[in-house]
Amino acid sequence: MLELALAPPDAARLGRLRGFGRLKLRRSRPARCAIVWHDSVEDGLAKRGLALAESGGTWQLMREAAPATWPGQPVPVLAEAAAPEELGHPLPTPLLPLAAFEGRRRLLVLEPAQPAEAETEADGAVSLTLIEGTLRTLTEERPIARAVLEGPTDAVRAVALELAATLDLALPRATLAAEARALARAHPPAPRRLGAPDLPQGLTVEAAFLHILAHLTEVLVHWAPLVVALAPSGAPEPVHQMRVALRRLRSAFSVFKPVLACAEIDAVRAGLKRLAGLLGPARDWDVFLGGLGQEIGEAFAETPAITALMEAARRRRAAHYSLLTTYLGGPEFRCLGIALAFLPRTLPWRADAPETRHAVLEAPAEHFAARVLNRRRRRLLRDGAGLTAMPVEALHALRLDGKRLRYASEFFGALFPGGHAKRFIRRLVDLQEVLGRFNDGAVATALMRELGGGRRRETGRSHAQGLVIGFAAARAAAVRADGERAFDRWRRAQPFWA
């Protein structure tokens, strides 16, 4: 089962479409749908990750923050009864109506137009429950639509991808209950997951990867609409957070690459690389304009060439944001999200995998984690020798080594109790921050090259660009000693997995 958010204007289109590819469409009559969500004034249920809804005289208590759910999976129902007191769970008092949904529910059935001679799971019929209407509170209202697909997994995946290529249909950022509560409280929906994943104890290698995958997919889904919504304001935080989540996710695919080899994984990784190519330049210009560029602009406020250069930089940033937001609002990103959501449902790496790979997938995650962490730590130790005399290119490679070890440490730290992981990661972060200052010069040079020579009347552009590059290089050179100290401090940290 897969629940997707649908743009309300496209809900009407979905009901009118005659078919999708080789699928034909059967419709049912729409039925009225009304849901009322309840909670206490202090959001007692929401604070426990619960939601209480009444529809047609039936009350349902649902768990919104279920850790074992996959992206796009409808929230599990804990209890159902004719009255709240019959649910068998403690509820806060008094309960008050929070928000209501009024609309209609329709069942659409998508099935093969002609039976295939050798029918596969992807050829099966898929039922699509379309829910469309209006969320209302005492003072606010907003149209909303959801589509819930059920059927054979491969068939649901095929239909979801085909629909997402045509309609604004994507993984939901929040549940309907969370959307209702957000409208009532006049704030954005609370994220289901944020930051780095925290692995529970006792997982297999495969279960650890699936936990990380589900967590970071939902982090991406949370930040994507905020990037689009806040782009005109110039707020850099959504792009920063989405890029961090993407880097973690790409790192997870790298960490588990030996046991995930398959065409589906290759396709997803290519999609993530495409997204990284759009997030990276937008974030680089954000960092430049909020850091080095701002410093230079303030130091040379009376220099017309610097002022013109900063204006050109802001235009370039806006151009990259435009490319990014167009992509995030388009079918390619929607299909990437759906492809990520189906990986834990289909486990494509298990098909035709040798027994040795199955054995690794089912082994305790701690053993796999220790091997990965040892290998990455040895590489950082090897590449960090002689840091003070290291050329800039080698420093950049060293920074990437540190980043790979940091992400792997974040993934696996909770598997090794004892409190040493946080200290180890903190020292890695300190090292990365220092090495990042070395990288500023290389980034500044690339950004200035991207700006080009400017228009003919901007005679001072080359001088201003040279000033930026020199300023960044001088600042980087001044922190080499800091890099050596940060590296030595990290090197003395005990491996938390030993």
RALINLIN-V149568 format. One record per backbone hydrogen bond with DSSP energy under -0.5 kcal/mol. NH is the residue of the N-H (numbers start at 1). CO is the residue of the C=O. If there is no record, write none. Layout:
nh: <NH NH>
co: <CO CO>
This chain:
nh: <2 3 4 4 5 6 7 10 11 11 12 13 14 15 16 16 17 20 23 24 25 26 28 31 33 35 36 37 38 39 43 47 48 48 49 50 51 52 53 54 55 58 59 60 61 62 62 63 64 64 65 66 69 73 74 76 78 78 79 81 86 87 96 98 99 100 101 102 103 104 105 106 108 108 109 110 110 111 111 112 113 119 119 123 124 126 127 128 129 129 130 130 131 131 132 132 133 134 135 136 137 142 144 146 147 148 149 149 150 152 155 156 157 158 159 160 161 162 163 164 165 166 167 169 170 172 179 180 181 182 183 184 185 186 187 199 199 203 205 206 208 209 210 211 212 213 214 215 216 217 218 219 220 221 222 223 224 225 226 227 228 229 230 231 233 234 234 235 240 241 242 243 244 245 246 247 248 249 250 251 252 253 254 255 256 257 259 260 266 267 268 269 270 271 272 273 274 275 276 277 278 278 279 280 282 283 284 285 286 287 288 289 290 291 291 293 294 295 296 297 298 299 300 301 303 304 306 307 308 309 310 311 312 313 314 315 316 317 318 319 320 321 322 323 324 325 326 327 328 329 330 333 334 335 336 337 338 339 340 341 342 343 343 344 346 347 350 351 353 357 358 359 360 361 362 363 365 367 368 369 370 371 372 373 374 375 376 377 378 379 380 381 382 383 384 385 387 389 390 395 396 397 398 399 400 401 402 403 404 405 406 407 408 409 410 411 412 413 415 416 417 423 424 425 426 427 428 429 430 431 432 433 434 435 436 437 437 438 439 440 441 441 442 443 444 445 446 447 448 449 450 451 452 454 458 459 461 464 465 466 467 468 469 470 471 472 473 474 475 476 477 478 479 480 483 484 485 486 487 488 489 490 491 492 493 498>
co: <149 72 2 147 170 145 168 7 7 8 8 9 10 11 12 13 13 23 20 111 18 109 107 105 103 101 54 99 52 96 40 43 44 45 46 45 62 38 60 36 58 55 81 53 79 51 60 76 49 62 49 63 66 70 72 63 61 76 61 59 83 84 39 37 37 136 35 134 33 132 31 130 106 128 26 108 126 24 109 123 22 116 117 120 121 110 150 108 127 148 106 128 129 146 104 130 144 102 142 100 140 135 133 131 4 129 2 147 127 125 121 152 153 154 155 156 157 158 159 160 161 163 163 167 5 3 175 176 177 178 179 180 181 182 182 197 411 200 363 361 204 205 206 207 208 209 210 211 212 213 214 215 216 217 218 219 220 221 222 223 224 225 226 227 230 230 231 230 236 237 238 239 240 241 242 243 244 245 246 247 248 249 250 251 252 254 256 257 262 263 264 265 266 267 268 269 270 271 272 273 274 275 275 276 278 279 280 281 282 283 284 285 286 287 288 288 288 291 292 293 294 295 296 298 300 302 303 303 304 305 306 307 308 309 310 311 312 313 314 315 316 317 318 319 320 321 322 323 324 325 327 327 330 331 332 333 334 335 336 337 338 339 340 340 342 343 347 348 350 354 354 355 356 357 358 360 203 364 364 365 366 367 368 369 370 371 372 373 374 375 376 377 378 379 380 382 384 386 387 391 392 393 394 395 396 397 398 399 400 401 402 403 404 405 406 407 408 409 412 413 415 419 420 421 422 423 424 425 426 427 428 429 430 431 432 433 434 434 435 436 437 438 438 439 440 441 442 443 444 445 446 447 448 451 455 457 458 460 461 462 463 464 465 466 467 468 469 470 471 472 473 474 476 477 479 480 481 482 483 484 485 486 487 488 490 495>
